[in-house]
Amino acid sequence: MENELITSAVDLSVVGFGLITVGASFSIALTAFGAVQSIARQPEMQSRIFTVFIMAAAMIEALGLLGFVLAFVS
């Protein structure tokens, strides 16, 4: 019985990691979509928009990594 509980907890952490990965990927994709649209509308602002996009993508990726760690720690 105890072995089944450990196995189900591991399975849930893997599912949690999968959801976190999909969420982070979707968020970065939406951010990139917005950045590309903004650059298409105002090409002269490309450097600023790109900088903000890279910072946002790094923050989202850090949250995904934090979720990865928490999924396997708990």
C-alpha positions in Angstrom: 0.0 0.0 0.0 2.8 2.4 0.9 4.6 1.7 -2.3 1.5 2.6 -4.3 1.3 6.0 -2.6 4.9 6.7 -3.4 4.4 5.8 -7.0 1.2 7.9 -7.3 3.1 10.9 -5.7 5.9 10.5 -8.3 3.3 10.3 -11.1 1.6 13.5 -9.9 4.9 15.4 -9.8 5.7 14.4 -13.4 2.2 15.5 -14.4 2.8 18.8 -12.6 6.1 19.3 -14.3 4.4 18.7 -17.7 1.8 21.3 -16.9 4.4 23.8 -15.8 6.4 23.2 -19.0 3.3 23.7 -21.2 2.3 26.8 -19.3 5.8 28.3 -19.6 6.1 27.5 -23.3 2.7 29.0 -24.0 3.5 32.1 -22.0 6.8 32.6 -23.9 5.0 32.0 -27.2 2.4 34.7 -26.4 5.1 37.1 -25.4 7.0 36.5 -28.6 3.8 36.9 -30.6 3.2 40.3 -28.9 6.9 41.4 -29.5 6.7 40.5 -33.2 3.5 42.4 -33.6 4.9 45.4 -31.8 8.1 45.4 -33.9 6.0 45.1 -37.1 4.0 48.1 -36.1 6.9 50.2 -34.9 10.2 49.0 -36.4 12.2 51.9 -34.9 11.4 50.5 -31.4 12.9 47.1 -32.1 15.8 47.3 -29.7 13.7 48.3 -26.7 10.9 45.8 -27.5 13.5 43.0 -28.0 15.2 43.8 -24.6 11.8 43.7 -22.8 10.9 40.5 -24.5 14.2 38.8 -23.5 13.7 40.0 -19.9 10.2 38.7 -19.8 11.1 35.3 -21.4 13.9 34.9 -18.8 11.5 35.6 -15.9 9.0 33.1 -17.3 11.7 30.5 -17.8 12.9 31.1 -14.2 9.3 30.4 -13.0 9.3 27.2 -15.1 12.5 26.1 -13.6 11.2 26.8 -10.1 8.2 24.7 -10.9 10.5 21.9 -12.1 12.4 21.9 -8.8 9.2 22.1 -6.7 7.6 19.2 -8.7 10.5 16.9 -7.8 11.1 18.2 -4.2 7.6 17.6 -3.0 
